[in-house]
Amino acid sequence: MKTTFGFRLLVMAVMCALAITGLSASVAAQVNVLTQHNDNARTGANLNESLLTPSNVTVSQFGMLFKKTVDDQVYAQPLYVSNVSIAGGIHNVVYVATVNNSVYAFDADNGTQLWHVNFGTPQNIADGGWSCTDVTGNMGIIGTPVIDASSQTLYVVARTNEGGSFFQRLHALDITTGADKPGSPVEVTTSGFSELMQNQRPALLLANGIVYVGEGSHCDVGPYKGYVFGFNATTLAKVGVFNPEPGSDGASLWQTGQGPAADASGNVYFITSNGTWDGVNNFSDSFIKLTPNLGLADWFTPSDHATLSGGDTDINASGAALIPGTNLVVGGGKQGKMYVLNTANMGHLGSSNALQIFQATSGGQFQSSAVSWQSAANGTLVYIWGVNDALKAFKVSNGLLQTAPFARGPITQSYPGGRLSISANGGSNGIVWAYTAPANQEHASGPGVLRAYNADNISTELWNSTQNSSRDSCNNISKNAAPTIANGKVYLPSFGTANSGSGQLCVYGLLAGTADFTLAATPGSQTVTVGGSASYTATVSAVNGFTGAVSLGVSGVPAGATATLTPASLSGAGTSTLSVSTSSSTAAGTYTLTIKGTSGSLSHSAS
């Protein structure tokens, strides 16, 4: 086994001397999942998972730990905040929202309910007389909330039926109590906006100090439009509204529940659905880039947009995702084509102006928004799981996606494909988690299946929830929601059992008795003058009675420097001192050192 910690060694020239600064060890710290698909790029990746690895996610070592019943179906992805001062103690907390207009806070490690709030009678599919299965039953909270950890605020849109009058309201909740903060809630509305007909389906986005709220439709029944609202995160004052199709109904945000993405400059990206297009004010079947204040910054529309719209083969069946370390934004639709665009110049009208458009999957990307991971072994990989196809990984090379899959999974999945998330420790020990439905069912009458694949080798499945279904089944699959992975556990929502009127949160992790260990290193950073030295403490902690010998080593030491670990081996648990010494020949630069721990076949890593 090896556990990896990134040490940054920065050697700088100062006057006539050299200074070494920023020699740091990343601690195996608690991780938060504050937004849908983990970050504003919508990568779907938790890169700080040190406990779950391809070697221990097996049916004998990994499975369901507990499940919690909630008051209705769950469309939203669960969110996670560590070390919250709540209910008289410090807890890791998982937050779950339901279509009955409820938000729950559970202890993420044992399932204790910490608080529960409800916003009143939810809108229901019967209120609009819709006949499609876009939503069944209540539709109070559909879009995944977003959390600001710094202000301890959870933002969520609840939809109510108040004596036949319909409202959508943005709430800002204190994550420690569930109470509305001052000024909360505010109504989500604008001129011509129907709070009944609009479907607040996309996840919320928090960027630039603004909460962005996207809107779609129910069954494409008008009036509806693809609104994006912006609200000041502190005051909840409305910042602006963008409507990609003011001329008529259409251009809604569907994106299989994925929220708009945002880049490092705060620009906002999303994809629109069918409608009308004129390239001036109306932008159906288009990729849209907005400024932070919701001004139109750039756009792309394929040449066949009219055919796509007329045939209901819109390109936003999956959401827009940004690929870190590149200038790429990607997305796919009902035709199964992958669109790859340059965020700096999206191309406007014309398929030839895209960087790439290629057939990525044989069926559409109805539930499989792309997720991505930078593998230390294989470089940047983009994963999708389309309809009537297998899980696929595409490699990013020379600023483009290789159109031939780098790897593919062993199972072909019918409609609607698979919802994906990734856990990894930096560039290693990556796992692709997939949530798949029974055959050809959008609203499943049978259990969904949670699956795990080695992200570097997806050709072999590591584990799935049918291998021990009596222990691991989470019942009927949740539409839209992807698994949430945090601190050694996987949080999976479901629609519960048929006609139960309730939903579930299923929590998976390493089973009791699975012996393992973790490795942490402190302090976080130090400053060293050339010729000087620094020391760090590596701590091995036992999990479930682990007693094995852990051999420690370090690599990546720059020329002119030495590093030793004392002792170089620990039994079960303990600490070792890493001593790093530099010399006058240590060159200026930034270096990464890696601590490795080995104990038989066990494997861990941490950033």
Buried (B, 14 or more C-beta within 10 A) or exposed (E): BBBBBBBBBBBBEEEEEBBBBBBBBBBBBEBBBBBBBBBBBBBBBBBBBBBBBBBBBBBEBBBBBEBBEBBBBBBBBBBBBBEBEBBEEEBBBBBBBBBBBBBBBBBBBEBEEBBBBBBBBBBBBEBBEBEEEBBBBBBBBBBBBBBBEEEBBBBBBBBBBEEEEBBBBBBBBBBBBBEBBEEBBBEBBBEEBBBBBBBBBBBBBBBBEBBBBBBBBBBBBEEBBBBBBBBBBBEBEBBBBBBBBEBEBBBBBBBBBBBBBBBEEBBBBBBBBBBBBEEEEBBBBBBBBBBBEBEEBBBBBBBBBEEBBEEEBBBBBBBBBBBBEBBBBBBBBBBBBBBBBBBEEBBEBEBEBBBBBBEBBEBBBBBBBBBBBBBBEBBBBBBBBBBBBBBBBBBBEEEBBBEEBBBBBEBBBBBBBBBBBBBBBBBBBBBBBBBBBBEEBBBBEBBBBBBBBBBBBBEEBBBBBEBBEEEBBBBBBBBBBBBBBBBBBBBBBBBBBEEBEBBBBBBBBBBEEBBBBBBBBBEEBBEBEBBBBBEBEBBBBBBEEBEBEBBBBBEEBBEBBEBBBEEEBBBBBBEBEBBBBBEEEBEBEEBEBBBBBBBEEBBBBBB
